[in-house]
Structures are given as C-alpha cells and as structure tokens.
Amino acid sequence: MSDFKQLHIERSIDDRSILSDDNLYWQGLNEGHPVTFREYGPVTKIDVAPIKEQWVSITDSTRVQIYSPESLTLVRSFYSFKETVYCGTFRSDGRLLCAGAKDGLVRVFDFETRSQLRLFKEHQGSPVHCTYFSRDKNFIITGSDDRTVRIFDLATEKEFSTFSNIHTDYVRALAPGQMNSNLLLSGSYDHTMKLLDKRTGTSVLSVDHGHQIESVLVYSNETLAITAGGPCVKVWDLLGGGRLLANLSNHHKSILCTAFSSDQHYILSGGLDRHIKVYDATTFRVVHTLQYPDAVLSMAILNPDDKALLVGMPGGLWSMRRRTGQLDNNNGYIINNATTTTNITISNEDNDRKMQTTDDTKSITSSSESRRRRKRRFFPSGIATPVLDSSDHLVSANRRPHLEAYDNYLRKFRASSALDAAFTASLKHRQPELAIIVLKELFRRNMIKQALAGRDDTSLLKIVRFIQKHFSKANAMPTLIDVTYLLSQIYIKELMRKGKNTKAIMKLKDLISQELRYQSELMRTKGAIETILLGMDTQGTTTMNAA
C-alpha cells in the first residue's frame, strides 16, 4: 500500500521573514546542534587565547579549565583556588593565565607547566571579578568589590598603581586600552564608566550609564566605548568627551556580558532574558537573535570569521555553537554538520566525562550495519561522521515519514478529529494557515459537513471565533465564507434560539456586514477611477485627432 500523502502547508509571504546578509551570516550558528558541557558551578568567564591554537578557558566554581576548540578535550586544569574563582584570562601570547577569586587573591599561572608564578594579595577579603593583562604584557589590571582598580607589575610582583577614590561601589568591568597601554576603562555598580590613566593615577573621563555596569568594551582604535548593564547597551564617543551615540534597549532583563565579533563589525550582548542580541556596529540595529535555555552569564567568539560562539550559563552549563560544515583538520571528520541529529551533554564528576546522546542517526538497513554502528567512534564534541569518498555507496533507509496529528486523522477518515487537531496546531504554532489548509482538504474530500456537524457549544464557539479573527484575510476569505454558510445551514435551529454562542454569532454577522460594505465601497471607488481614466484616454485621443 502506498504511503499517505501529507498536506502541503502554503504559508503566506511575510516581508519580515526575508533574510538579510547579516541574518544569513549568523544563521549558520543556529542550524547546527550545540555541544553542551556541564561544570560544577556557574560559568562566570569564557576567554579565548589570541593565538593559533585558540585555547578556551572556562572559569567555574574553584577552578579554571582549558579546552581545545577543535576536539573540545580538556587540555589543562588549574585547581589552586580555595574560594570561588571568577575571571580566568589569557595573556596575548597565550603563555600566562591570571584569575581572581572570592577571597581577593589574584594568581598568575604558567600555561605549559601549570605552576603558579605570582600571587597578589592586595585585594584580600574582597572578591576580584575582573582581571586582564595589559597590552604590553608587563602588567595585570584588576577590579574588585573593594571599589578599587589596581595595576600590578609582573616582573617585580609589586603594586604599580591604585585607583582607590574613583568609584563608590563594586568594580565589575574592565577594558584595557588597545592602542595606548596607559589607558583603561572601568565600569562599576555606581552606574559610572571611567577612563583611567595609569601614568597620573586619575580619571580623565566619566560617563553615567544609568544602571549598574556589568560589562565594558572598547574599540581597537579607542574612539568608541560600550557599556552594558540593566536592560540597555550604550555607545559612547570617547573622542567627543563622552557623548552618548546610541542607547540600545532590546533586552527586557539585565544584560550580563558583551563581546565583539572577530572584525568588530558586530556587537553581541547576552543577559538574564536568555537571549543574545547581535547588533550591527555601524547602524546599531539588531540583525539577529540567539536563544538559550538559561541566562547568558558569559560568552566569547572564536576567530576567524566568527566560526564558533561559546556561552556560559548560571546552571553550570556552557555550550559551543559551530557554523555548519566546519571541518576538523586534525582527524578529517565533519563535526556538528547540519544533517547530524545529535544533542550531547557532557558532565564533570570525579574528573570522568560521560557522554549522553539523546538522539542518534537512524540509518540502519541491515544486521551488518547494526554491528558497525555499535563500533562507531565517539568524540567529546559529538558523533563524528567520516568524510565520504566518491566510491562510497550510500543506502537510504525506507522509513515512513512522521505525520502530524491532523494528517493521521485524515488518513483514518476521521474528519471531525482532523479539524480539531488543525485548530490546536494552528494555535500552538501561531500559524492559522494550518487550519485553512485542512478546511480546504475537507472540502475537496466532501467531508466538511461531517467535520462540522455534531459539535457542542464549546467546539462550535472555537470555530466561530477563528472565522471572526481571520475572515478579512484575502487568502482565507473564500474558504471561511463557505464554512460560515455551512454552519448556518447545519445549526440553523440552534442559532434561532438564544444560547451560549448567540453573542459570537451576532458579532460574526456584524463583521460580515461590515466587510460587505467595504467591498461595495471598494467597487464604487474602482468604477469611479476607471471612468476618470477612460475619460482621460478619450480626451487624449480627441486632441490627437484634432492635431
């Protein structure tokens, strides 16, 4: 017996659904399934080493862990912290890593040997939430809940400069200068961002963000700065004396982190509303939105061409979204291809990583294929699909396609249940065209009376309200007119006496009368316009003949 032919849903064209170049650029991160890891605590910081290997540091609980971005295997672990650690950050050459902790201690580690090289205690007793290396690699800049910004000399292990009277609340954001290593930006819970000069130990510029500042960014040319906090992102002109250029309020909850794309053509912001907004750095308009299962606590971008997005969340999860079709050059496998239907959660318990697959590739066609499947190799980043050779023979699985509920009922000739399922699906997916297509199919099969008859007041009211809402739409009006006529014929006795649906029926009647008046006025207007145009053509012809 041949397979049942599913209904083809023709959706109306919406200009808002047309993808721009920016949408297409970021859409690649949505198509692949993200690889998700579970850590011991909230992932407070994700940093990427700006070197060829692009090591990824994940800061959570009392440790900083280093992963390879290609294989997503654990490369290094730093466990020297007794309290919660907040900010593991690489130096620009990738050889050193610094991190601050809840106890106020700032530690510097050698990446290769994992040995602790420096320990700074000046913040002791106050949590250090942000640490960065200076551009010249010789200093460490720290911001703490003791309201100070401190600069430490790596060579002498001494404090070089202190900004103690700059902020009046916790310092939670820092951004070292990109061109001038003597300048840096600091953001605080006192709602202000300061431009600091380590040569003078003073603030040379101050702006009021209006909310507690959680993140600060500065462009590579040091002309513009970005502050994020509360539900808004603000762009400031540093050369113009701190003039406000843009106020972006596209989040409905507090923003916790921001980042630049690899070429600084885009700005990314993530927050408690579980969304990441992507802004065009030229127009400051939202060009794309990414959604996550939990609040976005930290994020980072893998260069070049923004090939992956890493996001940390408060529940201990962090995920990586790769662009589809990425090749792992080390082992010749395609990882996270769009055709792979695998979602993986990897958790850390007693240093053992266990992979859990929620869905696997369904392509078993024989017992030998089943045996080969059991021997399939698993990688930390998911199921790795080998790159196919031209000589490989592919056998497609002959499986029955998944049918929607209304398709299943139509296949069983249950017209009333099919119509109910179509209304439920249209409300769930906010696609009224589903119900319209099913109604058309019922008309084609001469089953529409069977679907509409024998209904109680509640189900009848659902149909009437649907007609009221979508009657004026051009693509739905012909079908809904026929449905309304049939309802009036089937339920004429019920409609003549007052009941629960009387009010809805009268409202539908008024709506139809109003639509008829609109159509009559439209036809009269059309006739008047045609008369005017005909008169203009006749006058022009007469003038030409006279000439």
N, C-alpha and C positions, 0 to 999 in steps of 0.2 A: 504494500500500500504506500502511495506517495506521501511525502511529508506535508503537513499543514502549512499553507502559505500565510505568513504573518501579515498583519495590516501595516501598510506603509504610512508613516505619520508625516504629513507635509506641514512643516511649520512656517508660519508667516515670516517674511523678511523684516528684520529689525535693524535699522541703521546703527544702533548702538552695539550690535554684535559684530560689526565689521572690524577685523583686527588691523591695527596699525603696525608699522615696522617695530615699534617698541614692544607691543604685545607679542609679536612673533618672536622677538629676541628673548623675552623672558618666559615665553610659553614652554620652551624646552625643559625648564625646571619642573613643570607641572606634569609632564607626560610620563616620566619615569617614576617608579615606586621608590620612596626614600628608604635609605638604610638607617635603622634606628638602633642606638645603643642605650643601655640603662646603666647609670652610675650609682654611687652610694648617696649622693646628695645633689642639691640644686647646682646646675652648671652655670656658674657665675661669670665665667670668662672663656671665650674661644679666641685663640690667636693663631696666626699662620706665619711661619718663618719666611721672611722675604728672600729666600734663596732658592736654588734649583729644586731641591728636594721638597720644599714647602711643607715641612713638618707641621702638624696640627697639635697645639697644646690645649688640653681640656682641663679646666680648673673646677674641681668639685670636692666637697667635704674637706678632708685634711690632706689632699694630695693634688699633684699636677701630673697628668699623664700625656705622653707624646705618642701620636699615631702617624702612620704612613698614609698619605691621602690616596695612594693608588690601591694598595691592598687592604687598607684600614686595619692593619695589625698593630698591636701595641709594641712600640719601639723602646720607650723609656718610661720610668715611673720615679717620681720624687716624693718620698714619704717623710721628710724631715720635719713635718709640721705637727705640733701638738694641738693647735686650735684650727678652726675653720679657715681655709685659705681662699682668697678672693680673686687674685689677679696675676695669673701666670703669663708673662710677656717675654717674647724673644728680643734679643738684640738684632740689629740689622744684618749682621754677618752670621746669625744663627748659632754662634759658638757659646753664648751665655744666655741664661734664663733667670729672670728675677720674679719674685712673688711676695706679696704682703699677706698678713694673716690677721685674725681677730685679736690676737694678743699684742699687736702692734709691731711685731718683728718683721723685718724685711730681709729676705735671704736671696743670695745670688749663687747660682749653680753653674758648673761646667757641664755642657750638654754631653760631651763624649764620655767623661769619667763619672758623671752624676755626683761628683763631690761638691760640698758646699765651700765656696770661696770667700764669701763675705757675709757678715751678719750686722745689720744696723738696728740699734735698739732705741733710737731717739723718740720713736712714736710709741714706746712700750706703754701698754694699758689702754690704748685707743686703736680700734680696728683701722687697718690700712686697706682701702677699697680700690686704689688705683696706683699702679707702678708702671713706669716707662723708662726706657733708655733714651738718652739724648741722641741727637743726630750725629754728633761727633764721637759717640761710643764711649766717652770718658766719664759720664755722669749718670746717676739714676735719679729720676724725679718721682716723688711720692706725694699722695694726698691722703689725709686721714680724718677721722672723726674728731680729732683734737683741734680742728679748724685751721690747720697749718698745711702749707706746701713746703716740702723740704727737698733740697738737692744735695746728693751725696757724691763724693769723689771716689771712684772705684779704685784708683791707684793707692791713695792714702788711707782709705776706709774711714774717712772723716766727713763730717757735715760741712758742705761748702757754703750753703746759703739757706736762710729760713725766711719764709713769708708768714709771719705769725699774726699780724694785725690786718690782714687783707679781707678775710671772710669772718662772718659772725655765726656760721653754722657749719655742719659737716661738709667736707670737700669730697665729692663723689665722682668727679670727672676731670680728666686732664687731657691735653693735646699738645705734645712738644712741637716746636717750630720745625717746619720742613726745609726752609732755606737758611734761616738765621737760628743757630742753635742757642742763642742767648734769650730767645723769646719763647714763651709757652702760654697756653690758655688753661684756665682753671674754672670749673663750674661747681656751685655749692647749693646747698639746701636753703641758703638765704636769698635765692632767686637771682643771683648775680653771676655774670661771667666776667672774669678779669683777664686782661692781657698783662703778663708779668715779664719783667726784665731782670734776669739774674745778675746782671752787672751792677745794677743800682739797688736791687732788693726791694723794688717798689712796683706798684701797679701803674701802668701808663694808660690804661683804658678800662672802663667799666660800663656794662650794659645790664639792664634789668629784663630778665626773661619773663617774669610774672608768675612763674611756678618753680617748684623745686627742680633743679637741673640734674638730670641723670646721665647725660652724655654730651660730649663736646667734640666737634670735628673742625679741622682747618684745611683749606685747600692747599695744594702743593705750592702755589705761588703766593700764599699767605695774604691774599686780598680779601677773601670772604671766610667767615666762620659760621658754624651751625651749632645751635643749642637745642637740646631736646629735653622735655620734662612736662609733666601734666599731659594734656591731650594734644599738645601742639609742638611743631618744629618751627624754629625761627632762623632766618638767614640774615647775617649782619655784614655790613660793609666796613671792614677794618680800616681801609684807607680813607673812608669818608667819615671817620670819627665815631664809628659805632652806629651808623644809620641803619635802621631796620629796612630790609629789602623785601622780605616775604614772611608771612605768617601762615603756616600750613596746618590746618586743623582737620585732618582726615581720619584721625583715630577718635574713638569715643571713650577710651580709657587711657590711663597713664602710659606714656612711652618710656621704655626702659633702656633701649640701645639703638644706635645708629651705625651706619657703615657706608663707605663709598664703594662704587663698582671699581673694577680694575683700572679703567681710564678716567675715573671721576666724572663720567658723563651722566651718572645716575646716583641718587641718594636713596638709601634704604633705611626704614625705621620700623621697629617692632615693639610691641607692648603687651599690656595685660589683656587687650581685646583679642589676642591670639592671631593677629594679622601682621603681615609685613607689607608695608606700602613702598612701592618703587616710584620715585619722583624723577622727572626729567630735570637735570641740573641747570638747564637753560630757561625753561618756562616755569619750573617749579609746580608742574601739574602731575597728578597721579597717572601713571601709564600702565601699572599692573599691580595686582594684589595677590599675595600668597596667604593661605590659611593653614594653621597648625592646630593640633589637638590640645595644646596647653599654652599658657602665656609665654611670650618670647622674651627670655631673660638676657640672652647674648647671641651674637651672630658674627660671622666672618665670611669673606669671599675668597675663593681660590682663583688665582691668576694662571694663565692669561685668559682673556675673553670670558671671564666670569663662569668658568666651566663647572663650578660646584658652589652650592650655598650650604653653610653649616650653621645650625641653630641649636642653642641650648635652652632648656626649659626648667622650671622650678621643681618639677617632679622627679628630676634625676635623668630625664631623657635628653639625648642630643641626636640630631639626625643630619644626614647629608643628602642633598638632592643634586644629582649629577644631570648634566644635559644628556639627552638620549643619544645613543650611537657612539658613546665615548669608548675608545679602545684602550685597554690596559697593555702598554707596550712591553711590559716585563714578561707576561705569560701568554700573550696572544689571544686573550679572551675578551669577549664583549660583556661588560658588566652593566647591569641596570638598563638593558635595552627595553624599548617601549613594548616589545612583544613578551617580555618576561612578566608573568603574573605572580610575583613572589613578594611577600612583605615579611621582613625579618626583624626580630627583636633580639638583641644580644645583651645579656646582663652579666655583671661582675659579682661573683660571690666566691670568696676564698680564692681569688685570682684565677678562677676557672670560668671560661667563656663558653656558654652553651647557646647554640643557635636553635631557634624555634621557627619553623616555616608554617605559615597559615594557609598557604595555597601552593600547589605545585603544578608543574607543566603537565597538561593532560594529553599526552601523545602516545599512549601505549597501544600498540597494534598487535602484539604477539607476545608469547611467553619469553622469547629471547630478548625482546625489547624490555620486558619487565625485569629480567635479570640484569641487563645493562643499566637500568635505572637505579637499581639498588647499589651499584658500584659507582654512581655519579659522585664526582668530587665536589665538596662544598668549600666555599671560601668565606671569610668574615664579612665580605660585602654582599653576599647573597649567592644564589645559584649561578655558576659561571657557565655560559653557553659557548661551546667552541665555535670558532670562526669556520664556517662551512667552506669546503673546497668545491670546485666546479664539478668534480667527479662524484660527489656525494649524492646518494639517492634519498629523497625525502618521501615518506609515506604519510599521507594525510589521514587523520582519524575521521571515521564516518560516524559522527555523533549527532544526535538530534539537537537542534538549536533550542535555546531557552525561550519559552513562550511567556508572555505577560499574562496576567490573570484574565483579562478580557479576551485574549486570543484563545486561552484554554476553554473558556465558556463558549465562545463561538464554535470551536472545534467540536464541542459536545452538544451544539444546538440549544444552549440554554440562554435564550435571548435576554430575559429579564436580569439574570445574574451578570451577563456580559455588560449590560448598560450600567448596572450598579458599580461594577469594578472599574469601568471607564470614568465615571464621576469621581470615584475615590482616587484613582491615579491622577486625574487632572488637577484635583485639589492638592495632592501630595507634591507633585512636581511643578505646580503652578503653570500647567500647560493645557488650557481649555481646548486646544485643537485635538487632544486625545478623545474627548467626548464627542466632538463634532465628527471625527472620522468614524467612530463606532456607530453613531447615528446614521451616517451615510451608508455604512455597510449593512446595517439592519434594514434600511430602505431597499437596498439592492437585493437583499435576500427575501424581501417580503415578510420580514419577521418583526417589523416595527410595532404593529398592533399587539403582537404577543408580548413584546418588551414593555409596552406602556400600560397594558391592561392589568387589572387585579392589584393595584397598588393601594397602600394605606395612605392616610393623610400626610404622614411624615415623609415618605419617599416621594409622594407627589409634590409636596412643597419644595423638596430639593430640586426637582426638575424645573418647576416654575421659576424659582429664584435663579437658576442657571440661565434660563431663557431671558429673564429680566436683565441680567448682567451683561450678556453677550449679544443681545438682539440687534443692536445698532452696528455691529461689525460686519463689514461687507462680505467677508468670506464665510461668515456663519449665518447670515440672514436668510438665504433661501431654504436651508435645512431647518432652521428654527421656525420659520413660518409654517412649513409642513407639519412639524411636530406640534405646534400650537393648534393647528386645525384639527389634528387627530385627537389631541387631548380634549378639545371642546366637543367632539363627537362621542368619545368614549365616556366622558364624565359629565355629560350634559345635565343629568338628573342631580348629581351631587353639586354641580355648580349653581343650579337654580335655587337650592336651599342654602341657607346660611350655615357655614361651618368654619373649621379652623383655617381653611385656605381661601376664604372669601376675600379677605383683605389683600392677599397676594395676587389673586385673580383680577381684582379690580385695578390694582396697580399695574399689572401687565396689560390690561385693556387700555388704560390711560397712556401707557408707553407706546402701544401700537398706534393709537390715535395720533399721538404727537409725531411719531415717525411718518405717518401718512401725510400729515400737514407739511412736514419738512419736505417730503418728496414732491408734493403738489407745488409748493413754493419754488422748489428747485426746477421743476419742469416749466413753470411760468417764466422764471428768470432765463432759462435756456432758450425758450421761444422768443423772448424779447431780444436777447442777444443775437439770435440767428436772424431776426427781422432787421435789426440795425446793420448787421454785416451784409445782408442781402441788398439793403438799400444803398450801402456804400459801394458795393460792386456794380449796381445798376447805374449809379451816378457816374462812376468812373468810366463805364462803357459808353454812356451818352456823351461825355466830354470828349472821349477819343474819337467818336464818330463825327462830332461837330468839328473837331480839328481837321 
